[in-house]
Amino acid sequence: MRRSQLRLLLLAVVIPLLASAFLVGAPSLFAQGETSAGVYKGWPVGADGRSFDSTLYLNADGSVLLVDDVLDGTAPDVRTGFWAPAAAGVVMTLTNDATGPLAQPLAVNLSATAEGTLFTAPGDTTLGERGRRFTPFAQIVAERNALPFSTDLAVATIASGGPAGTYKAVLPGGAGWQDVTLTLFPDFRATLERDALDGRAPSLSYGAWQDVAGQPAVTITEIDGNAYTTPVVLTLAPENGVLRMLTSTDNRAAELVGVPFYRLEGLANAVVVTGIETGAPAPTVVDPGMVTAPGAPLTETTLATDVVAAPVITEFITATVPAQPAPAVVAVDYQPAFEAVPCPVDVQVDGVVTCGFLTVPENRTRAGSRSIRVFAVTMASLEEALPDPVLVLAGAPGESPLQVQRWFATAPIRETRNVIVVHPRGAGLSEPALTCPELADGADQQALAQSLANCYNRLVQEGVDPSGYAVDQMVADIADLLSVLEIEQVNLVGNDFGAMVARLVADRYPERVRTLVLESPRPVDANAALEAARNQYDALRKVFADCAADEECAAAYPDLEPRLIRLVEWYNVNPSPESIGFGDGDAILAQTILRLVDGGGEVPALVTALYEGDFGTACRIAPVAGGCLLPAGELPLGPASGYTLTVPLIANDAAPLTETMTVTDSVTVTDVGTAIDTPTVSEQSPQSWRDYFENPDDPQGAEAAMLDRLQEQLGIATRAELIAFLDDLTV
């Protein structure tokens, strides 16, 4: 069970015990002389220097519930007792914690301001911290866009440790308001907790986050244990220690857009004055202009009010992603170094090849970060080299750059320029390589998730800092490499994920980039793992929309999307017979998506044929190796018939189909010929991959490298199997 779930379980058990005594609705502001019953919030600093979240319930029946939570996934500290009004505030006595009665009850005197804020007397350490202050939640609601906040400390905290941390916000929800907590864990998990503070357990959303050019992007995948069919992606922008929600991809989180999320350390260390003693010096505070004018000089302001200057943050803002993201803040003094090493056999190609390691901190934003080594290989120009080499950034994290290097080894560009191929930190021959031998082939989703967790835990135990493998660090690696190799400018080439890194290198170090080539570029804020499957369906929907917009296509192939959904469901219950070979609905869906590689022009006809059970047409469009044989018994029906098959269809040794038949009821085939009629779908001559190769039976150079790369990406074991697969794709 997750630690966050344990914390919620504890809250779900303890808080409802007192729920019957809670005030109904949002509490109002309390002036002196009125009842102090209600819900209060505070953000103290503990004796260990850590900030935490504190919620105080003073119930109408005189009972007390105090919940102190460090918001790190562990169970909160829960204490209960009773309270009573006093002349200048309230007195509460804490008698129990989550384990039972306290060894000694704690009596706490809380004074009250005119607004109803409760605070301990200076020097009172009864609760074990450096004084406590509890603000009525209704007051926090009223001041939610201008809460007392230490901007400079929050900014410094983020600068030294990155965006990972805890952020607080207030949102409308249900009949009242919600206390909202966003936690970005250092291991890139993310939680979003909404608490109505009415005695019910909070609602908790889970997901992951990534640092995209200094802007956290949070992907929410489940809420209260229920997985979202479509994840919700939230984009936030830093604003002087506050994260402002910029966008949401789903209406389920639309209310978050424009809301300020305050860094917890900034709330806990805000300068707040509850009273000014005669003759005491006035406090020095940060000018509120720091929130809207980064870099402005600090000023000193003398105040004699209950709450000193708080950042002024407007209700809604129009924020944009900066065109040139600022480089990651460097908190570590270091000197990058490059060490030449003998080249491994795997990187040997024709001509002169040199190899080496760039030594840099694992995480430039954290003091004391260990050093890691980034591998780079330089293939010397085959002729006299021009001064600006080609620097290649290969695909996704974890993908070996070796195939890319082999392709560039014989590319024409190498005739006049050196080619540098960088193995991204954590991948290829860089050290450490974040490999996961725990992953099991063919494992189910639960086993796969567990093996990934095992891999992650092992890497962390070995000392790996996961936040050191963010895009910002990879971008800085390229700048450091060019510096130590004394290269003024490069022609930068990026593929897939490498294209995203290349783009950011060009944004941040434009003087270093002569030309920029992006192949299959991925948007900076993309999450490929979550978007890949969705992109396939988006492509199908585009084909369906194009067909619907064409009068002839729409008439011949109507209702394509609902028909596809229906046929997948139907064939999952009634798989096509083995002699035909299309398999179940999931296999048919995969076959349909595969046709998108050829442009998708045949998809409407294929979907319609399979929906109607017209396997003759389906086989002509997407022939199945070893399949497309009509069973010698009952003819298979498609989902259009409305039937559900209840008897097994005939086996694999059936004779092949001679014609396409229209099925209205069960039809028994008694006379079957010997060969399927397989005319081409179009009037054009068949096209094959062989038409584009000089020597397809014995490819050399770039052609061989292309087949090697294709074989690796498709996961095909041998070259012979790849050739057979490609030959089957002839159209």
C-alpha positions in Angstrom: 0.0 0.0 0.0 1.3 3.5 -0.8 2.4 5.7 2.0 -0.1 8.3 0.8 -2.8 5.7 1.0 -1.8 4.9 4.6 -2.1 8.5 5.5 -5.5 8.8 3.9 -6.6 5.7 5.7 -5.6 7.2 9.1 -7.5 10.4 8.3 -10.5 8.4 7.1 -10.7 6.6 10.4 -9.9 9.5 12.8 -11.6 12.5 11.3 -15.1 11.0 10.8 -15.2 10.2 14.5 -15.5 13.9 15.1 -17.4 14.7 12.0 -20.8 14.9 13.7 -19.5 17.9 15.8 -18.2 19.9 12.8 -19.8 23.2 11.8 -21.9 23.0 8.7 -20.5 24.9 5.7 -17.5 27.2 5.5 -16.6 28.9 8.8 -17.1 32.6 9.0 -14.5 35.2 10.3 -14.5 35.3 14.1 -14.3 38.6 15.9 -13.4 38.7 19.6 -16.4 37.9 21.8 -17.9 35.5 19.3 -17.5 31.7 19.3 -14.1 30.5 18.1 -15.4 27.1 16.9 -14.3 26.3 13.4 -11.5 25.1 11.2 -8.1 26.7 11.3 -4.9 26.3 9.2 -1.3 26.9 9.9 2.1 26.3 8.3 4.7 26.1 11.1 8.4 25.2 11.1 9.3 22.3 13.2 12.3 21.9 15.5 14.1 20.0 12.8 13.7 23.0 10.4 11.1 21.3 8.2 7.9 23.1 7.3 4.6 21.2 7.7 0.9 21.6 7.2 -1.3 22.0 10.3 -5.1 21.8 10.6 -6.9 22.6 13.8 -10.6 21.6 14.3 -12.3 23.4 17.3 -15.6 21.6 17.2 -18.9 23.0 18.5 -19.2 20.2 21.1 -15.9 21.2 22.7 -13.7 18.5 21.1 -10.4 19.2 19.4 -8.7 17.6 16.4 -5.1 18.7 15.5 -3.5 17.2 12.4 0.1 18.0 11.7 1.4 16.6 8.3 4.9 16.9 6.8 3.3 16.0 3.5 6.0 13.5 2.5 3.7 10.5 2.2 4.0 9.3 5.8 1.1 9.3 8.2 0.3 12.6 9.9 0.6 13.3 13.6 -3.0 13.3 14.9 -3.9 14.5 18.4 -7.4 14.9 20.0 -8.7 16.5 23.2 -11.0 19.3 24.2 -11.1 23.1 24.3 -12.9 26.0 26.0 -13.1 29.8 25.4 -10.8 32.0 27.5 -10.7 35.7 28.1 -8.2 36.5 25.3 -8.7 33.4 23.1 -9.0 29.7 23.8 -7.4 27.0 25.9 -7.2 23.5 24.5 -6.0 20.3 26.1 -4.6 17.5 24.0 -5.2 14.1 25.5 -4.8 11.4 22.8 -2.8 10.7 19.7 -3.4 7.9 17.0 -2.0 5.3 19.4 -4.0 6.1 22.4 -3.8 8.4 25.5 -0.8 10.7 25.9 1.5 10.0 28.8 0.9 13.6 29.9 -2.0 15.8 28.6 -0.8 19.0 26.9 -2.5 22.3 27.8 -2.1 25.0 25.1 -3.1 28.6 25.6 -4.0 30.3 22.3 -4.5 34.1 22.1 -6.8 35.6 19.5 -6.5 38.6 17.2 -9.5 40.7 16.2 -9.9 38.6 13.0 -10.0 35.4 15.0 -6.4 34.2 14.3 -5.1 32.1 17.2 -1.5 32.0 18.3 0.7 30.8 21.0 2.6 33.2 23.3 6.2 34.0 22.3 8.5 31.2 23.7 5.7 28.8 24.3 7.0 25.4 23.1 4.2 23.2 24.4 3.5 21.9 20.9 7.3 21.3 20.4 7.8 23.9 17.7 8.9 27.5 17.5 5.4 28.8 18.2 2.2 28.2 16.4 -0.3 30.4 14.5 -3.7 29.2 13.4 -5.7 31.3 10.9 -9.4 30.7 10.3 -9.9 28.9 7.1 -12.5 31.4 6.0 -9.8 34.1 6.3 -7.4 32.1 4.2 -10.2 31.7 1.6 -10.7 35.5 1.6 -7.0 36.1 1.2 -6.2 33.2 -1.0 -4.6 35.3 -3.8 -2.5 37.4 -1.3 -1.5 35.1 1.5 1.4 36.1 3.8 4.4 34.6 2.0 8.2 34.8 2.0 9.0 35.2 -1.7 12.8 35.3 -1.3 12.9 32.1 0.8 10.6 30.2 -1.5 12.6 31.2 -4.6 15.8 30.2 -2.9 14.4 26.8 -1.9 13.3 26.1 -5.5 16.6 27.4 -6.9 18.6 25.0 -4.6 16.5 21.9 -4.9 14.3 22.3 -8.0 10.5 22.4 -8.3 10.1 19.2 -6.2 8.3 20.0 -3.0 4.9 20.9 -1.6 2.5 23.6 -2.7 -0.7 24.8 -1.1 -3.8 26.4 -2.7 -7.5 27.1 -2.0 -10.3 26.2 -4.4 -14.0 26.3 -4.4 -15.5 22.8 -4.1 -18.9 21.5 -3.4 -20.8 23.7 -1.0 -17.7 25.4 0.3 -14.0 25.6 -0.2 -11.2 23.0 -0.4 -7.7 23.0 1.1 -5.6 21.8 -1.8 -2.1 20.3 -1.6 0.1 19.6 -4.6 3.2 17.5 -3.9 5.9 17.0 -6.5 8.1 14.2 -5.1 11.8 14.1 -5.9 11.3 10.7 -7.7 8.8 12.4 -10.0 5.6 11.0 -8.5 2.9 13.6 -8.0 -0.2 13.8 -5.8 -3.0 16.4 -5.7 -5.1 16.3 -2.5 -8.4 18.1 -2.1 -9.7 18.4 1.5 -13.1 20.0 2.2 -12.1 20.1 5.9 -15.6 18.8 6.8 -14.7 15.5 8.4 -14.7 13.5 5.2 -11.5 11.8 3.9 -9.7 13.9 1.3 -9.9 13.2 -2.4 -6.4 12.1 -3.7 -5.2 12.1 -7.3 -2.0 10.3 -8.3 0.3 10.9 -11.3 3.8 11.9 -12.3 5.5 15.1 -13.1 8.5 16.3 -15.2 10.5 19.5 -15.3 10.1 20.9 -18.8 12.4 23.9 -19.1 11.7 25.0 -15.6 8.0 24.5 -15.8 6.5 21.5 -14.0 4.1 19.4 -16.2 1.9 17.1 -14.1 0.1 14.2 -15.6 -2.8 12.9 -13.4 -3.6 9.2 -14.1 -6.0 8.2 -11.3 -8.2 9.7 -8.6 -9.2 7.9 -5.4 -8.0 4.6 -6.8 -9.9 4.9 -10.1 -7.7 5.2 -13.2 -8.6 7.9 -15.7 -9.3 6.6 -19.2 -7.5 9.7 -20.5 -4.9 11.2 -18.3 -5.2 14.9 -17.3 -2.1 17.0 -18.0 -1.5 20.2 -16.0 1.1 22.8 -16.9 2.4 25.2 -14.2 4.6 28.2 -14.4 6.9 29.4 -11.6 6.2 32.9 -10.4 8.6 33.9 -7.6 8.1 30.9 -5.4 4.5 30.4 -6.5 3.4 27.9 -9.2 0.6 29.3 -11.3 -1.6 26.7 -13.1 -1.4 27.7 -16.8 -3.3 25.0 -18.7 -5.3 21.8 -18.2 -6.0 19.3 -21.0 -9.3 18.3 -19.4 -12.4 20.0 -17.9 -12.0 17.8 -14.9 -9.2 20.2 -13.7 -10.3 23.4 -15.4 -10.9 25.1 -12.0 -7.2 24.9 -11.3 -6.2 27.2 -14.2 -5.0 30.5 -12.9 -4.8 29.4 -9.3 -1.7 30.2 -7.3 0.0 27.3 -5.5 2.2 28.6 -2.7 5.5 26.9 -1.9 5.1 25.5 1.6 8.4 26.9 2.9 7.4 30.4 1.8 4.1 30.1 3.8 5.9 28.8 6.8 8.5 31.5 6.9 6.3 34.5 6.1 6.8 37.6 8.2 3.6 37.9 10.2 3.2 40.3 13.1 0.5 39.5 15.6 1.2 42.6 17.8 3.8 45.3 18.2 5.3 45.9 21.6 5.9 49.5 22.6 9.4 50.5 21.7 10.1 47.3 19.8 11.7 47.7 16.4 9.4 47.3 13.4 9.9 44.3 11.2 11.7 44.3 7.9 9.8 42.6 5.1 10.2 42.0 1.4 8.6 44.5 -0.9 5.5 42.9 -2.6 6.8 44.1 -5.9 9.2 41.2 -5.9 6.2 39.0 -7.0 5.6 40.9 -10.2 9.0 42.4 -10.8 11.7 39.7 -10.6 15.1 41.2 -10.0 13.8 44.4 -8.5 15.8 45.7 -5.5 14.5 44.8 -2.1 13.1 47.6 0.1 12.5 47.9 3.8 9.0 48.7 5.0 8.0 49.6 8.5 4.6 48.1 9.4 2.4 48.2 12.5 -0.5 46.0 11.3 -1.5 42.5 12.3 -0.3 41.0 9.0 2.6 42.5 7.1 2.9 42.8 3.4 1.9 39.8 1.4 2.5 39.2 -2.3 -0.2 40.7 -4.5 -1.2 38.1 -7.0 -4.2 38.9 -9.2 -7.2 36.6 -9.4 -6.4 35.6 -13.0 -3.4 36.2 -15.2 -2.5 35.5 -18.8 0.7 33.7 -18.7 2.8 32.3 -21.6 5.6 29.8 -21.9 8.8 31.7 -22.4 10.2 31.4 -25.9 13.7 30.8 -24.5 13.6 28.9 -21.2 16.2 30.0 -18.7 19.0 27.4 -18.0 18.7 25.4 -14.8 20.0 27.1 -11.7 23.5 25.9 -10.9 24.1 25.4 -7.2 27.3 23.4 -7.6 30.7 24.9 -8.4 32.3 22.4 -10.8 34.7 22.3 -13.7 33.7 19.9 -16.6 36.5 17.7 -17.8 36.9 15.4 -20.8 39.0 12.2 -20.7 39.9 10.4 -23.9 39.6 6.6 -23.6 40.1 3.7 -26.0 37.1 3.1 -28.2 35.0 0.0 -27.4 34.6 -2.5 -30.3 30.9 -1.6 -30.6 31.7 1.9 -31.8 34.5 1.0 -34.3 33.8 2.1 -37.8 35.9 2.9 -40.9 38.2 5.8 -40.5 39.6 7.5 -37.4 37.4 7.2 -34.3 38.1 8.8 -30.9 36.1 8.3 -27.7 36.0 9.8 -24.3 34.0 10.7 -21.2 32.7 14.1 -20.1 32.7 14.3 -16.3 30.0 16.5 -14.8 27.8 16.5 -11.6 24.9 14.2 -11.6 22.7 17.1 -10.5 24.0 20.6 -11.0 21.2 22.0 -8.8 22.2 20.1 -5.7 25.3 20.7 -3.6 27.3 17.6 -3.0 26.1 15.8 -6.1 28.3 13.0 -7.2 30.0 13.0 -10.6 28.9 11.0 -13.6 30.4 10.4 -17.0 28.8 11.1 -20.4 30.2 9.1 -23.3 30.9 10.8 -26.7 32.4 9.3 -29.9 33.9 11.4 -32.7 34.1 10.0 -36.2 36.7 12.0 -38.1 35.9 13.4 -41.5 37.0 11.2 -44.4 38.5 14.2 -46.0 39.7 17.6 -44.8 37.3 18.6 -42.1 35.4 21.9 -42.0 35.6 23.6 -38.6 31.9 23.1 -37.6 31.3 19.4 -36.8 27.9 17.6 -36.8 26.8 16.7 -33.3 24.1 14.1 -33.1 21.6 13.5 -30.3 19.8 10.2 -30.7 16.3 9.1 -29.7 14.5 8.4 -26.5 16.1 8.0 -23.0 17.4 4.4 -22.7 17.8 4.0 -26.4 21.2 3.0 -27.6 22.8 5.6 -30.0 24.9 2.8 -31.7 22.5 2.4 -34.6 22.5 6.1 -35.2 26.3 6.2 -35.2 26.5 3.4 -37.8 24.2 5.3 -40.1 26.2 8.5 -39.8 29.4 6.5 -40.3 28.6 6.1 -44.0 26.5 9.3 -44.5 27.7 11.8 -47.1 28.0 14.5 -44.5 31.0 12.7 -43.0 33.1 13.4 -46.1 33.6 17.0 -45.0 32.8 17.1 -41.3 33.6 15.3 -38.1 30.5 13.7 -36.6 30.1 13.6 -32.8 27.5 11.2 -31.3 26.7 11.8 -27.7 25.3 9.0 -25.5 22.8 10.8 -23.2 23.4 10.6 -19.5 22.0 7.3 -18.1 22.0 5.6 -21.6 24.3 3.8 -23.9 27.9 3.7 -22.8 27.5 6.7 -20.4 28.1 5.9 -16.7 26.0 5.0 -14.8 23.7 3.3 -17.3 20.2 3.2 -15.9 19.3 -0.3 -17.2 16.6 -2.4 -15.8 17.5 -6.2 -15.9 14.5 -6.7 -13.6 12.1 -6.3 -16.5 10.7 -9.6 -17.6 9.7 -10.3 -21.3 6.1 -11.1 -21.7 5.2 -10.0 -18.2 1.6 -8.9 -17.5 1.0 -5.3 -16.6 1.0 -5.9 -12.8 4.3 -7.8 -13.0 5.8 -5.1 -15.3 4.8 -2.3 -12.9 6.4 -4.2 -10.0 9.6 -4.9 -11.9 9.8 -1.2 -12.8 9.4 -0.4 -9.1 12.1 -2.9 -8.2 14.4 -1.4 -10.8 13.8 2.1 -9.5 14.3 1.1 -5.8 17.6 -0.6 -6.7 18.9 2.4 -8.6 18.1 4.7 -5.7 19.8 2.4 -3.3 22.8 2.4 -5.5 23.0 6.2 -5.1 21.3 7.3 -8.3 19.6 10.7 -8.1 16.6 10.4 -10.5 16.1 14.2 -10.8 19.6 14.4 -12.3 18.4 12.8 -15.5 16.1 15.6 -16.5 16.2 17.5 -19.8 17.8 20.5 -18.3 20.8 18.5 -17.2 21.2 16.9 -20.7 21.1 20.4 -22.3 23.9 21.5 -20.0 25.9 18.4 -20.9 26.1 19.6 -24.5 27.2 23.0 -23.6 29.9 21.6 -21.3 31.1 19.2 -23.9 31.5 21.9 -26.5 33.4 24.0 -24.0 35.9 21.3 -23.0 36.4 20.2 -26.6 36.9 23.9 -27.6 34.3 23.8 -30.3 32.8 27.1 -31.1 29.8 26.0 -33.3 28.2 22.8 -34.3 25.6 21.6 -36.7 23.1 20.1 -34.3 21.0 17.1 -35.3 18.3 15.7 -33.0 16.0 12.7 -33.4 12.8 12.1 -31.4 13.6 12.9 -27.8 17.0 14.1 -28.9 15.3 16.7 -31.1 13.7 18.1 -28.0 17.1 18.4 -26.3 18.6 19.9 -29.4 15.9 22.5 -29.6 16.6 23.6 -26.0 20.3 23.7 -26.7 19.6 26.1 -29.6 17.3 28.2 -27.4 19.7 28.5 -24.5 23.0 28.6 -26.4 22.2 30.0 -29.8 25.8 31.2 -30.3 26.9 27.5 -30.3 24.5 26.3 -33.0 25.3 27.0 -36.7 22.4 24.9 -38.0 19.7 22.8 -36.4 18.1 19.7 -37.9 15.1 18.1 -36.0 13.9 14.7 -37.1 10.6 13.5 -35.7 10.8 16.3 -33.1 8.9 15.8 -29.9 7.2 18.8 -28.3 9.1 20.0 -25.2 6.1 19.4 -23.0 5.2 16.0 -24.5 5.0 12.8 -22.4 5.5 10.2 -25.0 4.8 7.2 -22.7 1.2 8.5 -22.2 0.7 10.1 -25.6 1.9 7.3 -27.9 -1.3 5.2 -27.7 -3.6 8.3 -27.8 -1.7 9.5 -31.0 -2.7 6.2 -32.8 -6.3 6.7 -32.1 -6.1 10.4 -33.0 -4.6 9.3 -36.4 -7.5 6.9 -36.9 -10.0 9.6 -36.0 -8.4 11.8 -38.6 -8.9 9.1 -41.3 -12.5 8.7 -40.2 -13.1 12.4 -40.3 -11.6 12.7 -43.8 -13.8 9.9 -45.0 -16.9 11.4 -43.5 -16.1 14.7 -45.2 -16.0 13.0 -48.6 -19.5 12.3 -50.0 -18.5 9.1 -51.8 -16.4 7.7 -49.0 -19.1 8.5 -46.4 -21.7 6.7 -48.5 -19.5 3.6 -49.0 -18.1 3.5 -45.5 -20.4 5.1 -42.9 -20.1 5.3 -39.1 -16.4 4.2 -39.1 -15.5 5.1 -35.5 -18.6 3.4 -33.8 -18.1 0.4 -36.1 -14.5 0.0 -35.2 -15.4 0.2 -31.5 -18.1 -2.4 -32.0 -16.0 -4.8 -34.1 -13.2 -4.8 -31.5 -15.7 -5.6 -28.8 -17.4 -8.3 -30.9 -14.2 -10.1 -32.1 -12.8 -10.1 -28.6 -15.8 -12.3 -27.7 -15.9 -14.0 -31.1 -12.4 -14.2 -32.5 -12.0 -14.9 -36.2 -11.1 -18.6 -36.9 -7.4 -19.5 -36.9 -7.8 -20.4 -40.6 -8.6 -16.8 -41.4 -6.0 -15.4 -39.0 -7.2 -12.0 -38.0 -7.4 -13.0 -34.4 -9.4 -11.2 -31.7 -10.6 -7.6 -31.6 -7.3 -6.4 -30.1 -5.3 -8.0 -32.9 -7.7 -6.6 -35.5 -7.2 -3.1 -34.0 -3.4 -3.5 -34.2 -3.7 -4.6 -37.8 -5.9 -1.6 -38.6 -3.4 0.8 -36.9 -0.6 -0.8 -39.0 -2.4 0.3 -42.2 -1.8 3.9 -41.1 1.8 3.4 -42.1 0.7 3.4 -45.8 -1.3 6.6 -45.3 -4.6 5.1 -44.0 -6.4 5.1 -47.4 -7.4 1.5 -47.0 -8.6 1.8 -43.4 -12.3 2.7 -44.2 -12.6 -0.3 -46.5 -10.9 -2.6 -44.0 -13.0 -1.5 -41.0 -16.2 -1.9 -43.1 -15.2 -5.4 -44.4 -14.4 -6.7 -40.9 -17.6 -5.1 -39.5 -19.6 -6.9 -42.1 -17.7 -10.2 -41.8 -16.5 -9.8 -45.4 -13.1 -11.6 -45.0 -12.5 -11.8 -48.7 -12.2 -8.0 -49.0 -10.4 -7.8 -45.7 -7.8 -10.4 -46.9 -7.2 -8.5 -50.1 -6.5 -5.3 -48.1 -4.5 -6.8 -45.3 -3.5 -10.4 -46.1 -2.5 -12.6 -43.2 0.4 -14.9 -43.7 -0.8 -18.4 -43.3 -4.4 -17.3 -43.0 -7.2 -16.1 -45.1 -8.5 -19.7 -45.5 -12.3 -20.1 -45.4 -13.5 -22.8 -42.9 -15.2 -25.8 -44.4 -18.2 -25.5 -42.1 -20.2 -22.6 -40.9 -19.3 -19.2 -42.5 -18.1 -16.7 -39.9 -20.3 -13.7 -39.2 -19.3 -10.2 -38.5 -20.6 -7.8 -35.8 -23.0 -6.2 -38.4 -25.1 -9.5 -38.4 -26.0 -9.0 -34.8 -25.2 -12.6 -34.1 -22.9 -14.0 -31.4 -21.1 -17.2 -32.4 -21.7 -20.1 -30.0 -20.1 -22.9 -31.9 -16.4 -23.2 -32.8 -15.5 -22.5 -36.4 -13.6 -25.0 -38.4 -9.9 -25.6 -38.2 -6.8 -24.6 -39.9 -6.7 -27.3 -42.7 -9.7 -25.8 -44.5 -9.5 -25.0 -48.2 -9.1 -21.4 -49.3 -11.8 -19.0 -50.3 -12.9 -18.6 -53.9 -15.4 -15.8 -53.6 -16.9 -13.3 -51.2 -20.3 -14.1 -49.9 -23.0 -12.0 -48.4 -24.2 -13.5 -45.1 -27.7 -12.9 -43.7 -28.0 -16.1 -41.7 -25.9 -19.1 -40.9 -24.6 -20.4 -44.2 -22.9 -23.8 -44.6 -20.3 -24.0 -47.3 -20.2 -27.4 -49.0 -18.2 -26.7 -52.2 -15.0 -24.8 -51.8 -12.3 -24.1 -54.5 -8.6 -24.0 -54.2 -7.3 -20.5 -54.4 -8.3 -17.0 -53.2 -8.7 -14.3 -55.7 -6.3 -11.6 -54.7 -6.5 -8.6 -57.0 -4.7 -5.5 -56.0 -6.6 -2.8 -54.2 -5.5 0.0 -56.5 -4.9 0.0 -60.3 -1.2 1.0 -59.7 1.5 -1.6 -59.9 2.6 -3.2 -56.6 5.2 -1.3 -54.7 7.9 -2.9 -52.5 10.6 -1.7 -50.3 13.0 -3.4 -52.7 12.2 -0.7 -55.3 14.0 1.8 -53.2 17.2 -0.2 -52.5 20.1 -0.6 -54.9 20.9 -4.1 -53.7 18.0 -5.3 -51.5 19.4 -8.9 -51.2 22.8 -7.7 -50.0 22.5 -4.1 -48.7 25.6 -2.2 -47.9 26.5 1.1 -46.1 23.6 3.3 -45.3 21.1 0.8 -46.6 22.4 -1.9 -44.3 22.4 0.6 -41.3 18.8 1.5 -42.1 17.7 -2.2 -42.0 19.7 -2.7 -38.8 17.9 0.2 -37.2 14.5 -1.0 -38.4 15.2 -4.5 -37.2 16.0 -3.2 -33.7 13.0 -0.9 -33.5 10.6 -3.7 -34.6 12.1 -6.2 -32.2 12.7 -8.8 -35.0 15.4 -11.4 -34.2 17.1 -12.0 -37.6 17.7 -10.2 -40.9 15.9 -13.0 -42.7 12.8 -12.5 -40.6 12.9 -8.8 -41.3 13.1 -9.3 -45.0 10.2 -11.7 -44.9 8.2 -9.2 -42.9 9.0 -6.3 -45.3 8.2 -8.5 -48.3 4.7 -9.1 -46.8 4.1 -5.4 -46.8 4.2 -5.1 -50.6 1.3 -2.9 -51.8 
